[in-house]
Amino acid sequence: MRGVISIYQYTDKEMEQLLKQLVIVVDSREQKCRHITDYFDQKNIKWCTQKLDYGDYTAKLTIPGKHKDFYLQDVCTIERKRCLNELSSNLSHERLRMEREFMRVRGVLWLLIENAAYEDILLHHYDTGYKPQAFIGTLKSFESKYDIHTHFQKDAAYSGAFIYHTLFYAMRNVLKKGAV
């Protein structure tokens, strides 16, 4: 049949087996993430380090019969910032670099901000001179312009869980759609 695209629908059992092979990919340039990789190790979550084109975390899956691994990077990626100081510095002093990185993203980008809550921006609980109104304005503008989802993780000890669950369910949805 010409013009018909066949999409394979995985059964629940097949998806369960495939998702057991999920590997979290940590960008080789990611720094100070031991609390995250320790979480992966404690929970027996497979992970590897390799250079990513953008973002700090994504996932990959080896699918039988396919010639290469499927990378989730074009669907879902996570960019991690250790704190509001790091993010405010990036947005105020390296704004062009950050915006260029956001422009390269395909799919959804989750911006994980550790050791902070939204109100910490409003209350200026960070050490840079970046004014809260400008900080919020830039953040909200980038969110809408580049399809960024911001997640504030007050306790960084739970960042590994957030990263794993976000990528696991994004991969699961890709498999459900038969897009692999």
DACORTA-V779427 format. One record per pair of residues at least 6 apart in sequence whose C-alpha atoms are under 8 Angstrom apart, sorted by the first residue. I is the first residue (numbers start at 1). J is the second residue. D is the distance in Angstrom with one decimal. If there is no record, write none. Layout:
# DACORTA-V779427
I | J | D
I | J | D
This chain:
# DACORTA-V779427
7 | 178 | 5.6
7 | 179 | 7.2
8 | 178 | 5.3
9 | 175 | 7.7
9 | 176 | 6.7
9 | 177 | 7.0
9 | 178 | 5.1
10 | 175 | 6.7
10 | 176 | 6.6
10 | 178 | 6.8
15 | 172 | 7.2
15 | 175 | 6.8
15 | 176 | 7.9
18 | 61 | 7.5
18 | 62 | 7.9
18 | 63 | 7.1
19 | 61 | 7.7
19 | 168 | 7.5
19 | 171 | 7.9
19 | 172 | 7.2
21 | 46 | 7.7
21 | 61 | 6.3
21 | 62 | 7.1
22 | 46 | 6.8
22 | 59 | 6.8
22 | 60 | 6.1
22 | 61 | 5.2
22 | 62 | 7.8
22 | 168 | 7.5
23 | 45 | 7.3
23 | 46 | 4.9
23 | 47 | 4.9
23 | 48 | 7.0
23 | 59 | 5.5
23 | 60 | 5.3
23 | 61 | 6.4
24 | 45 | 7.7
24 | 46 | 6.3
24 | 47 | 4.4
24 | 48 | 6.4
24 | 57 | 6.9
24 | 58 | 5.9
24 | 59 | 4.3
24 | 60 | 6.5
24 | 164 | 7.3
24 | 167 | 7.8
25 | 47 | 5.7
25 | 48 | 5.2
25 | 49 | 5.8
25 | 50 | 6.7
25 | 57 | 5.6
25 | 58 | 5.2
25 | 59 | 5.1
25 | 60 | 6.9
26 | 47 | 7.2
26 | 48 | 6.1
26 | 49 | 4.8
26 | 50 | 6.3
26 | 51 | 7.8
26 | 52 | 7.9
26 | 56 | 5.9
26 | 57 | 4.8
26 | 58 | 6.9
27 | 49 | 5.8
27 | 50 | 5.3
27 | 51 | 4.9
27 | 52 | 5.3
27 | 55 | 7.4
27 | 56 | 4.9
27 | 57 | 6.2
28 | 49 | 5.3
28 | 50 | 4.9
28 | 51 | 4.9
28 | 52 | 7.4
29 | 51 | 7.0
29 | 56 | 7.9
30 | 56 | 6.1
35 | 156 | 7.8
35 | 157 | 6.5
35 | 160 | 7.4
36 | 157 | 7.5
36 | 159 | 6.3
36 | 160 | 4.5
37 | 47 | 7.8
37 | 160 | 7.1
39 | 160 | 5.7
39 | 161 | 7.4
40 | 46 | 6.9
40 | 47 | 7.2
40 | 160 | 6.7
54 | 77 | 8.0
54 | 101 | 6.4
54 | 104 | 7.1
54 | 105 | 6.7
55 | 77 | 5.9
55 | 78 | 5.6
55 | 79 | 4.6
55 | 80 | 7.7
55 | 109 | 7.8
56 | 77 | 7.3
56 | 78 | 5.8
56 | 79 | 5.0
56 | 80 | 6.4
57 | 77 | 5.8
57 | 78 | 5.0
57 | 79 | 6.7
57 | 163 | 7.5
58 | 71 | 7.6
58 | 72 | 6.0
58 | 73 | 5.6
58 | 76 | 6.6
58 | 77 | 5.0
58 | 78 | 6.4
58 | 167 | 6.6
59 | 71 | 6.0
59 | 72 | 5.4
59 | 73 | 7.0
59 | 167 | 6.3
59 | 168 | 7.9
59 | 171 | 7.8
60 | 69 | 6.4
60 | 70 | 5.5
60 | 71 | 4.3
60 | 72 | 5.9
61 | 69 | 5.6
61 | 70 | 5.2
61 | 71 | 6.6
62 | 68 | 7.1
62 | 69 | 4.6
62 | 70 | 6.3
63 | 69 | 6.7
63 | 70 | 7.3
70 | 180 | 7.0
72 | 167 | 8.0
72 | 170 | 8.0
72 | 171 | 6.8
73 | 106 | 7.5
73 | 107 | 7.6
74 | 105 | 7.3
74 | 106 | 4.9
74 | 107 | 5.2
74 | 108 | 8.0
75 | 106 | 6.6
75 | 107 | 4.3
75 | 108 | 6.0
75 | 170 | 7.7
76 | 106 | 8.0
76 | 107 | 5.7
76 | 108 | 4.8
76 | 109 | 5.9
76 | 110 | 7.5
76 | 167 | 7.0
76 | 170 | 6.8
77 | 107 | 7.7
77 | 108 | 6.4
77 | 109 | 5.0
77 | 110 | 6.2
77 | 167 | 7.8
78 | 109 | 5.6
78 | 110 | 4.6
78 | 111 | 5.9
78 | 112 | 6.8
78 | 163 | 7.3
79 | 109 | 7.0
79 | 110 | 6.1
79 | 111 | 4.9
79 | 112 | 6.0
80 | 111 | 6.0
80 | 112 | 4.7
80 | 113 | 6.0
80 | 114 | 7.5
81 | 87 | 6.1
81 | 111 | 7.6
81 | 112 | 6.2
81 | 113 | 4.9
81 | 114 | 6.2
82 | 113 | 6.2
82 | 114 | 5.0
82 | 115 | 6.8
83 | 113 | 5.9
83 | 114 | 5.2
83 | 115 | 5.5
83 | 116 | 6.4
84 | 113 | 7.0
84 | 114 | 7.8
84 | 115 | 7.7
84 | 116 | 6.6
84 | 121 | 7.5
84 | 126 | 5.9
85 | 126 | 5.4
85 | 127 | 5.9
85 | 128 | 6.2
87 | 113 | 7.9
88 | 128 | 6.9
88 | 130 | 6.4
88 | 135 | 6.8
89 | 128 | 6.8
89 | 130 | 7.8
90 | 98 | 6.9
91 | 98 | 6.9
91 | 135 | 7.7
91 | 138 | 7.5
92 | 130 | 6.7
99 | 142 | 7.9
102 | 146 | 6.4
103 | 146 | 6.8
105 | 146 | 8.0
107 | 147 | 7.9
108 | 147 | 6.0
108 | 148 | 6.3
108 | 149 | 7.4
109 | 147 | 6.7
109 | 148 | 4.9
109 | 149 | 6.2
110 | 148 | 5.7
110 | 149 | 4.7
110 | 150 | 5.8
110 | 151 | 7.0
111 | 148 | 6.6
111 | 149 | 5.9
111 | 150 | 4.6
111 | 151 | 6.1
112 | 150 | 6.1
112 | 151 | 4.9
112 | 152 | 6.1
112 | 153 | 6.9
113 | 150 | 7.4
113 | 151 | 6.2
113 | 152 | 4.9
113 | 153 | 5.9
114 | 152 | 6.1
114 | 153 | 4.7
114 | 154 | 5.9
114 | 155 | 6.8
114 | 156 | 5.3
114 | 159 | 7.4
115 | 152 | 7.6
115 | 153 | 5.9
115 | 154 | 4.3
115 | 155 | 5.5
115 | 156 | 5.8
116 | 152 | 5.9
116 | 153 | 6.1
116 | 154 | 4.6
116 | 155 | 7.8
117 | 152 | 5.3
117 | 153 | 6.9
117 | 154 | 5.8
118 | 152 | 6.7
120 | 126 | 7.4
121 | 132 | 5.6
121 | 135 | 7.3
121 | 136 | 7.3
122 | 132 | 5.4
122 | 133 | 7.5
122 | 136 | 7.8
123 | 132 | 7.3
124 | 131 | 7.4
124 | 132 | 5.9
142 | 148 | 6.9
143 | 149 | 6.3
143 | 150 | 7.5
153 | 159 | 6.7
174 | 180 | 6.7
